[in-house]
Amino acid sequence: MEHAKDMGLLTKAEENPAKGIKALKYEKKEREPWPDTMVAAFRKAYAYGSRERTLFELCLGTGQRIGDVLRMQWGYVRGDTILVIQGKTGARLEIPLTPHLAAALDATERHSLFILTKDMSKTKRPGQWEYRGASDAMRAAREAIGAQDYDLHGLRYTAAVELLLAGCSDDLISAVTGQSAAMVRHYTRHVRQRVRAREAQERRG
């Protein structure tokens, strides 16, 4: 409301009803990576060729933000790699395809320049699948398999965790996700703690 005044949307004399009100306290729920069981459940429920499966494998296989995934085009696929241009950072990455992602792309029909397009049964003008539509479709998919606690952005966490558990260094993980070393550590901190705690307890004998 104060910003609205600065922009001229409200006069300086108009009162800000939110001014002086303390922020509500609430229990912050941290985002978690998808468990292996939920990843397997999603793959079982959604076959290759479905938009949901292609979106899922693009997010998990590349470890990128949903907005960057929705902007991906067929021309970005070059042999066994896919080019990523991050909208937030401008970083340019070339990421090798995982077997699941390669299979998903092979099974996806090409309707436009974009890999993920609008529902062709509802439109005659193919174009990029918009965020709202993709989010709604994935919300329904998550509910269908009981994965309401794990969202689309959680797949970016999942990608980093999978790479960590595969023995990758922070530098190698960053080469895929495009994150800073600090952000890689942030995304994988809970898994690192569990792994280190187990190693520590095993040393106790």
C-alpha positions in Angstrom: 0.0 0.0 0.0 2.9 2.4 0.8 4.4 1.5 -2.6 1.0 2.3 -4.2 1.2 5.7 -2.8 4.7 6.2 -4.2 3.4 5.1 -7.6 0.6 7.5 -7.5 -2.1 4.9 -7.3 -3.2 6.3 -4.0 -3.1 9.8 -2.7 -0.6 10.6 0.1 -3.6 11.4 2.3 -5.3 8.0 1.9 -4.7 5.7 4.8 -2.8 2.4 4.5 -5.0 -0.2 6.4 -2.0 -2.6 6.7 0.3 0.0 8.3 1.4 -1.0 11.8 -0.1 -4.5 11.8 2.4 -7.1 12.8 3.1 -10.0 10.5 1.3 -13.2 11.4 3.5 -16.0 12.9 3.2 -19.3 11.1 5.1 -22.5 10.9 7.1 -22.4 7.7 7.1 -25.6 5.7 10.3 -26.2 3.9 10.2 -27.7 0.4 11.3 -31.3 0.2 12.7 -33.4 -2.7 10.5 -36.1 -4.0 11.1 -39.5 -2.4 12.0 -42.3 -4.7 8.6 -43.9 -4.1 6.8 -40.9 -5.4 9.1 -40.6 -8.4 8.3 -44.2 -9.2 4.6 -43.7 -8.6 4.5 -40.8 -11.0 6.3 -42.7 -13.7 3.9 -45.6 -13.3 0.8 -43.5 -13.5 1.9 -41.3 -16.4 3.2 -43.0 -19.5 5.8 -41.6 -22.0 4.0 -39.4 -24.5 1.8 -37.6 -22.0 2.5 -33.9 -21.3 2.7 -34.6 -17.6 5.4 -37.2 -18.0 7.4 -35.0 -20.4 7.2 -32.0 -18.1 8.1 -34.2 -15.1 11.2 -35.7 -16.9 12.3 -32.3 -18.2 12.2 -30.8 -14.7 13.9 -33.8 -13.0 16.3 -34.5 -15.8 17.6 -31.0 -16.2 17.1 -29.7 -12.6 15.8 -26.4 -14.0 13.0 -24.0 -12.9 9.5 -24.7 -14.3 9.6 -21.4 -16.3 12.8 -22.3 -18.1 11.4 -25.8 -18.8 8.3 -24.5 -20.4 10.3 -22.3 -22.7 12.4 -25.1 -24.0 12.2 -25.7 -27.8 12.9 -28.7 -30.0 15.8 -26.8 -31.5 17.5 -26.8 -28.1 17.8 -30.6 -28.3 21.2 -31.4 -29.9 22.0 -35.0 -30.1 22.2 -36.3 -26.5 22.1 -32.9 -24.9 19.6 -30.1 -24.4 20.5 -26.4 -24.3 19.2 -24.4 -21.3 19.1 -20.6 -21.1 18.1 -19.7 -17.6 15.7 -16.8 -17.5 16.6 -15.7 -14.0 20.4 -15.7 -14.3 21.0 -15.7 -18.1 23.3 -18.7 -17.7 23.7 -20.9 -20.7 24.0 -24.7 -20.0 24.3 -27.8 -22.1 22.9 -30.7 -20.2 23.2 -34.3 -21.3 19.9 -36.2 -21.4 19.1 -38.8 -18.8 17.7 -42.1 -20.1 14.3 -41.2 -18.8 14.4 -37.8 -20.4 15.6 -39.1 -23.7 12.8 -41.6 -23.8 10.2 -39.0 -22.9 11.4 -36.7 -25.7 11.3 -39.5 -28.2 7.7 -40.3 -27.3 6.5 -36.6 -27.4 4.8 -35.4 -30.5 6.0 -32.2 -32.1 3.2 -29.6 -32.5 5.2 -26.4 -32.5 8.7 -25.0 -31.8 8.1 -25.6 -28.1 8.5 -29.1 -26.6 5.6 -28.6 -24.2 2.5 -27.2 -26.0 -1.1 -26.4 -25.2 -3.7 -29.1 -25.2 -4.2 -29.8 -28.9 -7.7 -31.2 -28.4 -8.8 -27.7 -27.2 -7.0 -25.4 -29.6 -6.1 -25.1 -33.3 -3.2 -22.8 -32.6 -0.3 -24.7 -31.0 1.9 -22.7 -28.7 3.9 -22.9 -25.5 2.1 -24.6 -22.6 1.5 -21.7 -20.2 2.5 -21.8 -16.5 -1.1 -21.9 -15.2 -2.1 -24.8 -17.3 1.0 -26.8 -16.5 0.7 -26.1 -12.8 -2.9 -27.1 -12.7 -2.2 -30.3 -14.6 0.6 -31.3 -12.3 -1.4 -30.4 -9.3 -4.0 -32.9 -10.4 -1.3 -35.5 -11.2 0.2 -35.1 -7.7 -3.2 -35.5 -6.1 -3.8 -38.6 -8.2 -0.8 -40.4 -6.8 -0.8 -38.9 -3.3 2.1 -36.5 -3.8 0.4 -33.3 -2.7 3.3 -32.5 -0.4 5.8 -32.4 -3.3 5.5 -29.7 -5.9 7.0 -29.0 -9.3 9.9 -26.9 -7.9 10.7 -29.8 -5.6 11.9 -31.7 -8.6 14.8 -29.2 -8.8 15.7 -30.2 -5.3 15.3 -33.9 -6.3 17.7 -33.5 -9.2 20.3 -32.0 -6.9 19.8 -34.7 -4.3 20.1 -37.5 -6.9 23.3 -36.1 -8.2 24.7 -35.8 -4.6 23.8 -39.4 -3.8 25.4 -40.5 -7.0 28.7 -39.1 -5.6 28.8 -35.8 -7.5 30.7 -32.9 -6.1 29.0 -29.5 -5.6 30.8 -28.3 -8.8 29.4 -31.2 -10.8 25.9 -30.6 -9.4 26.2 -26.9 -10.3 27.2 -27.8 -13.9 23.7 -29.4 -14.3 21.4 -27.2 -12.2 23.3 -23.9 -12.8 23.1 -23.1 -9.1 25.8 -21.5 -7.1 27.8 -23.7 -4.7 25.9 -22.1 -1.8 22.5 -22.9 -3.3 23.6 -26.4 -4.1 24.4 -26.9 -0.4 21.1 -25.3 0.6 19.1 -27.7 -1.7 20.9 -30.8 -0.4 21.5 -29.8 3.2 19.0 -32.2 4.8 20.3 -35.2 2.8 23.9 -34.3 3.6 23.0 -34.3 7.3 21.4 -37.7 7.1 24.3 -39.2 5.2 26.9 -37.7 7.6 24.9 -38.7 10.7 24.7 -42.3 9.4 28.4 -42.4 8.7 29.2 -40.9 12.2 27.0 -43.5 14.0 28.5 -46.3 12.0 31.9 -45.2 13.2 30.8 -45.5 16.8 30.6 -49.3 16.4 
